[in-house]
Amino acid sequence: MRTIGARIAIWYALAAILSLIGLSIGGYILLERHLFDGLDLLNESEFQQISARLGPEYQNISEPFIETRIRETTELASTLFYIEILKPEGGIIFRSSNLKSLQIPVDAELSKFNALIDEIGEVRVATFPMLPFRTIIATPLQPVRNVMQSYVKVCAALLMGMLITSLVIGLVISRMLLTPIRNIRDTANRIRFDNLSERIQVNKAEDEVTDLALLLNQMFDRIEASFNQVNRFTAEASHELKTPLTLIRLHAESMVRDEHISNKNRETAQNLIEEVDRLTRIIENLLFLSRADAQAVSLDLQANSINAFLENFKQDAVVLAEHSGKTFELEKFESREICFDPKSMRQVLLNLLTNAIQASPENGKILLKSFFVDDKWHLTMEDQGAGLTSAQCEKVFGRFVRFSNLKHQSQGSGLGLAICSSIVQLHNGNIHAINSDLYSGLKIEIAIPI
Amino acid sequence: MKVLIVEDQLKLGQVIKQGLSESRYTVSWARTCAEASDFLSESSFDAIVLDLGLPDGDGLDLLRKWRQSGLTEPVVILSARDTVDDRIRGLDIGADDYLPKPFSLEELQARIRSLVRRQSTIKTTQLRHGEIEIDLLGHTAKFKDQLLDLTNREYALLEVFMQNPGRILSRTLIAEKIWSSHFDVDTNLLDVYMSRLRSKLETPGQAIFKTVRGVGYQLI
C-alpha cells in the first residue's frame, strides 16, 4: 500500500517535472529567437539610419566623405554597434572605431548569424547590400545571453519548487486515491471468524474500487457460508454423535451398578465405558481439527510470561516422566512476555511429552528447550528413543498416522501430533520433526513468531 | 432434593430421570421450553438440568429469559457443544455449570450436589474427613496429626476430594478444578498424581481412595 502511494506520488512528480522541463526548453528556444529577432531589428534600424544619413546619392559621394558621415552617426552608439562597409572588389570603406583593427566575420550564405570576434565576444551580425557596397552591422550578444542565463536560473528554481510541490500534491492525491483501498484493507483485516458478517462499505460511485470491494464482499460471503457450514456441521456432528454416546455410557453405568449382573458382564460394561471415553476423545479431536482447518478455533491469546508457563508445565512433566522411569529436563533461556494461548500450548507440550515418554527407553532423558532467535519463540523437545526415518518425519503430523515400527503408538488416537500442528499453526508458527543431533531419538521443533 | 430436567431426547431423559430418581432426587422432566417454563411457574427447584438443543427454541435463550425474569435456581447445562466459546457463553448467560456430553451419571449428580451446596453452606477454612485435615488458607494438610509433605498439585488434588468427601469425582471434574482445562484428561497425569497421593496417605490394607473405573476417584 505504502509503495503504491509512493509510486503514484513519484510518477506524478515525474510527469509534472518532465512537462515543466519541456515547456522550459520550448520557452528557451522561443525567447532566444525572439531576442535574436530584436537584435536583428536593431541592426536593421541602424542600417537604415546609416543609409538615411548617406542619402540616396551615396554612390556619388567620395569615400572619405562617406567615412566622415557614417562616423558622425555611429560613434554615438559605439558600444552598441560594430560596423563595417566593404567595397565590392575588397577593401574597406568604413570600419567603426570600436572594432580597432578587428574584422567582422562574414558568412557567404546567411545574412543574419551569430559570430565570435576576438576581444569583443559573441555578436549578432547582419549584412545589408548597399550596392555596390556591403554594410555589415554587428551587435553584442551578451545582453541576450544574460537574459537567457537568468531565464535558466528562474526555470531551475521553478523546477525545484515544482518538484517539491508536485511530490506533496502527489502524496496527497495518492492518499486520497488509496483511501478507499485502505478502508478495504482495514475492514478485510478486521473480518475474522468472530465478526465474519461484517462487510466492506461500498461507495455509490461505480468505479474500479467499488468493483474490488464488491468482489471481496462476495468472497467474504462465500467464506462466511462455508465457515458457517463447518460450524453447523461440527455442532450437528457433535450432537448426533455424543447424544447416543451419552446413552451408551449411562446404560453401561447402570449395568455396572446392577448387583445381579455377573462379574464378566460387569467387566464388559466397564470396557464399554472406557471405549466410549476413547471414542469421545477421538470425536473431540476430529471436531477440533475440522474447526481449526476452517480457522474457526478461537485462541485465548493473552500476554504470558514464558518461563512461568514452562515452570508450571515442568511440575507435571517431571512427575509424568518419573512415573514411567524417565527423566524430564527443562532448559530455558531468556524469559519474555508474549501473546499465546497457554491452555492449547500446554496441550501441545503434553502431547509431545506423552509421545516422548512412550518412545523413550528405560531411564531415557527428555529435554525441552525454550529460546528466542530472530523474534521467534523456539521450543524443542528431544527424546532418546529410536527416532524416525526422514520420510516418517515428513508424515508424522498427518492425521491417523501410525508407523508400524513403533509399538507404542497404538495407544494413541493418531491425532495427537496433528492437533499439535494445528495449534502451532493457529499461533502462526510452524512445527517439524527431525532426528535429534544431541540425543539418538526424535526432535520436535516449534517456532512461534512473537 | 427437587430437580427439573429439560431434555427433549426421550431415551436420554428417561435414563437421567431414572438415574437421579434412584438416588432419591425428586425429578420433573420437561421436554420443551414451554413445558419447562410451566414447571418453573408452578414450583421451585433445587437445581435445573438444561439441555441446549430443544425443539421449540435454544436452551441458552431460555436460560437468558429465566435469568432476566429473576430466576435464581442453579442451572447445569448439558451440551454436545464443548468449545471454550460455548462454555463461556453458557456461563456468561447465567449457567452455574457446564457438563459436556457424554457424561456419567455420577458426574451429573456430583455437579448438582456441589451446586446445591454452593448455595447453602457457609465457607469454612478447615476441612476434616476421617484422619485427614486440611487448612484451606495455609494450604497445608495433616494426616493422623502429622503434617503431610505435599507438592502444590498433590495438595490441590487432596483439597478437591476434601471438598467432596465420599463422592465419586470424575476425571474431567478433577482436571477442570486443578488445571482448569480438560485437555489433561488425555494423559495419565491424574492417575500419576493419584498414585503419588495414595503412597503418602495409604498403608497396605487401609485404603483412603477408591478408583471407580471409567469414572474417576472417590475419597472414602
Interface residues (C-beta under 8 A of the other chain):
Chain A: A235 S238 H239 L241 K242 T243 L245 T246 L247 I248 R249 L250 H251 A252 E253 S254 V256 Q270 I273 E274 V276 D277 T280 R281 E284 R291 V297 S298 D300 Q315 D316 V319 L320 H323 K343 S344 R346 Q347 L350 N351 L353 T354 G416
Chain B: Q9 K11 L12 V15 I16 Q18 G19 G53 A80 R81 D82 T83 V84 D85 P100 K101 P102 F103 S104 L105 E106 T151 N152 R153 W179 S180 S181 F183 D184 V185 D186 T187 N188 L189 V192 Y193 S195 R196 R213 G214 V215
